Amino acid sequence: MDFTSIGGIVVGLVLILFVGISPKNMGNFVDYNSLAIVLGGTICAVVASYPARTLKEVGKHMKLVVMGGKYDIGGLLDTLVEMAYLARKNGLLALEEKANELDDVFFKQGIMMIVDATEPEEVRALMENELDTMSQRHEEAFGLYEKASAYAPAFGMIGTLVGLINMLKGMSLDSGGAGNIGQDMSVALITTFYGCMLANVFFLPIAKKLRGRNEEELLYKQIVIEGILAIQSGDNPKFLKERLLTYLAEDVRQKIMASEGGEEGGGEGKKKAKKEKKEKK
C-alpha cells in the first residue's frame, strides 16, 4: 500500500481544517448549499464530459492511487535472465512452457511471439503499439481528474456569484438588509473555498499519482520488450541484465544489485558450509 497518497490528503485536510481554521470557527465553513453547488456541479460536469466506460473505471483509479509497488523490476530481470539461459541452452521453443506460467498477459504474448518465430521488427511494432494504446487510455483517466480540478474552482466561483447576487438583491437600507452584508458575503465565498480545496487537495494529487503509476507501468513494459528482443537475438544473459539495468534510476539499480549481492553471498556461504561438512566426514 502506498501510504503517501492517503497520508498526503489526510494531513492536508488536517492542516486546513484543524490548524488553519480555529475549531471554534469550524461552523462558519459549513454550508450545504455551497457544497451542493461545487461538488454536485463538478460531478455533473465530469459525467457530461466523459463516456460511461471511463467513468466506471473510477474505482480502479482509486485502487491504483492507494496500492503501490505493483511492478517488481528485480523479479522481472531475474525472469528474463532465466529465460535467456533457457533459450540459449534449449532453443526458443523451450520458452513456451515457461510462458504459460506467466500471469502478465503482455509478457506472455511477447514470449509466445518469439517462440512462433515472429520477426523482431514485428514483435517490437506490435508490443509498442499496445503501449501506445495503453497510454491513450491512461491519458483519458488523467484528464478526468485534471478536468475535475478545473471544474471545481469554476463552480466555486459560480456559487460565489450566486451568493453575491442574492446578497445585493436583498440589500435594503429601509429593511435593515445592509446589516447582513458580512454574513452573506462569507457564505458566498465559502463556495470558492470548497472549489479550491477540492481541486488542490483531491483532484490534482490524484491525477499526478495516476501519471506516476502510468510511468511505472510504461517502464516495466519497455523492459519486457527489450528483454524479449534480446532473448530472441541470443544475447548473453549477463549482458542482457546489465543493459536492462540502464533503464532504471541509479538508486533503484543499486538496490537491485545490492540485493543480488546479498543473495549470492548467502549462496556462497551455504556452499562453503556444505564443503566443510563433507571434508570433516
C-alpha angles and dihedrals in degrees: 000000000000104000093183091075096052094035094051094052094043094047090046091054092046092051093049100040104033105025105029092039120050111237090232089058095046092105090062089067097051116094119147096195090055091048090051091053095048104035096033093045093048093050092047092049092050092048090050091049102050136050121249092252089064096041094053089058093066091099091054090048091056090049090052091050093051100036115067137174096051096142117068103198093177091054091047092053091050091051092049092049091048090051091047091055091046093049093049091049102041105012132254093292089068089068094068094082091045091050091055089060092059121103093194106091093198092053092044092050091053094050092048090052093056090044087056089052095246113174113263092237090055092046091053093044094050095045095044090048088056089051091052091050091049091050091052091053091048092047089059089053093051089047091056093062094037089054090048089052088056095043096051098063089040091056088044088059091047089054090049091052091049090051093048092049091051091046094052092045091053095048113112126151090203094057095038093249092141089071091068096054094103094049094044092048092052091052090049092053094049090077091059089049091052092047095050093045094050092048098047103032099039120011103039095045090049091051091048093048092050090052088054091051089050092053090051091052093045091052092048093050094043088056089049091054095047092045094050093049090048090052090049092052091050098245119177107268093228092050089045091058093045090052094048091049088064089070090066132081114260095251093050091046092051091048092053093046092048090050091051091047090054092049092047090048090051090050093050090049091054092048091050092050091051091049092051090049092054092048091053090053 
